Amino acid sequence: MRNIVRPSVLIPAMILCLALAGCGGSKVLKEPVQFTPSAALAAAADGRLEASVDWVIFRDGPGTWAKNADWDEYLLSVRNRSDSTLTITAVRVIDSLETPVAADDDRKRLIKASRQTTKRYKGQGVEVRAGMSGRALAVAGTAATVAAVGAGSAIVYGGAGLAAGVAGGLLIGPALAVGGIVKGANNSKVAKEIQARHTDLPLTIDVGKARGMDLFFALGPSPRRVEIDYSDVDGEHVLVVDTEAALAGLHLPETGGATAGE
C-alpha cells in the first residue's frame, strides 16, 4: 500500500523549510563574548606615531558579536609621540596578493567586497574560506581573556557601540513571510552595530594621547601589513605595521571554514 502525502501536510512543511532558509545570513548574537587581547599581535612606530594591531575579530572567532560575519574587524591602538596634533586620515589592509582593502562601515559593501575577494583569489587558484585563522593568530587567541557576558554586551574600541541584542521571535504569519522579516531585521541590526562600532575617520589625536580604533574591512586573506595614513604640521605620512607573521594563513585554511556569502 502506498503512503500518500496529503497537500495539507506537504505545503506547510515546505513553507517551514523556506522560512528557516530565509533566516540565514549574519545576525547579532544574543550573548556576545567579551574578549580582551593579552598583547598586541603586531606593532610599529616612527618618531611621531605608535600603532598596534591588538586583535582581528573574524567570522565566529574570539570576540565575535555577529554570527556568520563576512568581514574582518580590526582593533587597533594609536599613540601620538610627537609634539603636535596628529590626524589619522585612512587605514587599509594589504592582503597576500598585495591588494589594498579600505576600511568601510557598510554591511552590504563589506559582503560584496568579500565575495569579490573570494573570486579574485579563486582566479589565482587559491581558496578563501571566511572564519578560519592562521596558526599564529589561533595561538595568540588562547592566551587572551575570553569570558561570556550578558546579552547585548560587546567590545568597544573606537565606536559608540550599539550593544544590540536579537529581539524575540516574530509571531506574524504566514511562516514564509516571517522568514523574510526576521532576516531583514537581523541584517538591519548587524548594519547598525557595524556603523556604531566603526571608528570615524579622520581621527585627531592630541599630543601624548592614545586612542583605540575599531575598523571593519572586507576579507583580507593572510594580510601582509596594515598601512595607516596620517598628517601633522609637516605634511602627510604613512606608518606600516607588518602583520605577515601574526596573521599568516588568515582565511586560507587547508580544510573547513565557510566561503564568503554562505
Helices and strands as residue ranges (DSSP letters): H 7-21, E 27-28, E 33-36, E 42-45, E 49-57, E 66-67, E 72-80, E 86-94, E 100-102, H 107-122, H 135-142, E 145-148, H 175-197, E 203-205, E 210-217, E 225-232, E 235-242
